[in-house]
């Protein structure tokens, strides 16, 4: 009888050890899941901040370019007898404005493409990365061309 009691106690002890081990594993998994969820939220927040920064920069470049168009128009018609700039030079910031609109259209298409992310395969993920890299370069070119319009204006004024 004592041997049976000892055997039963051993089985109970083993069962308790398994339960304790399972509980520790569950707690560890729970903690790990919380860490991954926090990381996912940070990644998503960072991506949103990047997009917001991108949009703000584009808005500022748009506004700057519109100011340049106004300055070019004013200096192309003032003074009326001998304008400071040739009126045809307003084409530079207007072409830049059209280019900025094209970049915004591309950005909208990238967002549309990204909205189907859950359906992507490896090829689509690679395409998305290429689109983002190309968009960044196009945006940098738009910024440079806007400054080039400003530098042209400054050289004509000096």
C-alpha positions in Angstrom: 0.0 0.0 0.0 2.8 2.4 0.8 4.5 1.6 -2.5 1.2 2.4 -4.3 0.9 5.7 -2.4 4.5 6.6 -3.3 3.8 5.8 -6.9 0.7 7.9 -6.9 2.5 10.8 -5.2 5.3 10.5 -7.9 2.6 10.7 -10.6 1.0 13.6 -8.9 4.4 15.3 -8.6 5.2 14.7 -12.3 1.8 16.0 -13.3 2.3 19.1 -11.2 5.7 19.6 -12.7 4.2 19.4 -16.2 1.5 21.9 -15.2 4.0 24.3 -13.8 6.2 23.9 -16.9 3.2 24.5 -19.2 2.2 27.6 -17.1 5.8 29.0 -17.4 5.8 28.3 -21.1 2.5 30.0 -21.5 3.7 33.1 -19.6 6.9 33.2 -21.7 4.9 33.0 -24.9 2.5 35.6 -23.7 5.4 38.0 -22.9 7.0 37.2 -26.3 3.7 38.0 -28.0 3.4 41.3 -26.2 7.0 42.2 -27.2 6.2 41.3 -30.9 2.9 43.3 -30.8 4.8 46.3 -29.4 7.4 46.0 -32.1 4.7 45.7 -34.8 3.0 48.9 -33.5 6.4 50.7 -33.5 7.1 49.6 -37.0 3.6 50.7 -38.2 4.0 54.0 -36.4 7.4 54.6 -37.9 6.0 53.8 -41.4 3.2 56.3 -40.8 5.7 58.9 -39.6 7.9 58.4 -42.7 4.8 58.8 -45.0 3.7 61.9 -43.1 7.2 63.4 -43.4 7.2 62.6 -47.1 3.8 64.3 -47.5 4.9 67.4 -45.5 8.1 67.7 -47.6 6.1 67.5 -50.8 3.6 70.1 -49.6 6.4 72.5 -48.8 8.1 71.9 -52.2 4.6 72.5 -53.8 4.2 75.8 -51.9 7.8 76.8 -52.7 7.2 76.1 -56.3 4.0 78.1 -56.4 5.8 81.0 -54.9 8.4 80.7 -57.6 5.8 80.7 -60.3 4.4 83.9 -58.8 7.8 85.5 -58.6 8.6 84.5 -62.2 5.3 86.0 -63.4 5.8 89.2 -61.5 9.4 89.7 -62.7 8.4 88.7 -66.2 6.0 91.6 -66.4 7.6 94.2 -64.2 8.6 96.8 -65.1 6.4 96.8 -68.1 8.9 98.5 -70.5 11.8 96.3 -69.6 10.9 93.2 -67.5 13.6 91.8 -65.2 13.0 88.3 -66.6 11.7 87.0 -69.9 8.1 85.9 -69.4 8.9 82.6 -71.1 11.1 81.6 -68.2 8.0 81.0 -66.1 8.0 77.6 -67.9 10.7 76.3 -65.5 8.7 76.3 -62.3 5.5 75.3 -64.3 7.3 72.2 -65.6 8.5 71.6 -62.1 4.9 71.9 -60.8 3.7 69.3 -63.4 6.5 67.0 -62.3 5.5 67.4 -58.7 1.9 66.5 -59.6 3.3 63.4 -61.4 5.1 62.4 -58.2 2.0 62.8 -56.1 0.1 60.6 -58.6 2.8 58.0 -58.4 2.6 58.2 -54.6 -1.2 57.6 -54.8 -0.6 54.5 -57.0 2.0 53.2 -54.5 -0.6 53.6 -51.7 -3.1 51.8 -53.8 -0.6 49.0 -54.4 0.3 48.8 -50.7 -3.4 48.5 -49.7 -3.3 45.0 -51.2 -0.3 43.9 -49.1 -2.0 40.9 -47.7 -2.3 39.4 -51.2 1.4 40.0 -52.0 3.9 37.3 -52.8 7.7 37.7 -52.8 7.6 39.4 -56.3 5.1 42.1 -55.2 7.2 42.8 -52.0 10.3 43.3 -54.2 8.3 45.5 -56.6 7.1 47.6 -53.7 10.6 48.2 -52.5 11.7 49.2 -56.0 8.7 51.6 -56.2 9.6 53.2 -52.9 13.3 53.6 -53.8 12.4 55.1 -57.2 9.8 57.5 -55.6 12.5 58.7 -53.2 14.9 59.4 -56.0 12.1 61.2 -58.0 11.3 63.3 -55.0 14.9 64.2 -54.5 15.1 65.3 -58.1 12.0 67.4 -57.6 13.6 69.1 -54.7 16.8 69.7 -56.6 14.9 71.1 -59.6 13.0 73.5 -57.4 16.3 74.8 -56.0 17.6 75.0 -59.5 14.7 77.3 -60.4 15.5 79.5 -57.3 19.2 79.6 -58.2 18.3 80.6 -61.8 16.1 83.4 -60.4 18.8 84.6 -58.0 21.5 84.7 -60.8 19.1 86.7 -63.0 18.5 89.2 -60.2 22.1 89.7 -59.4 
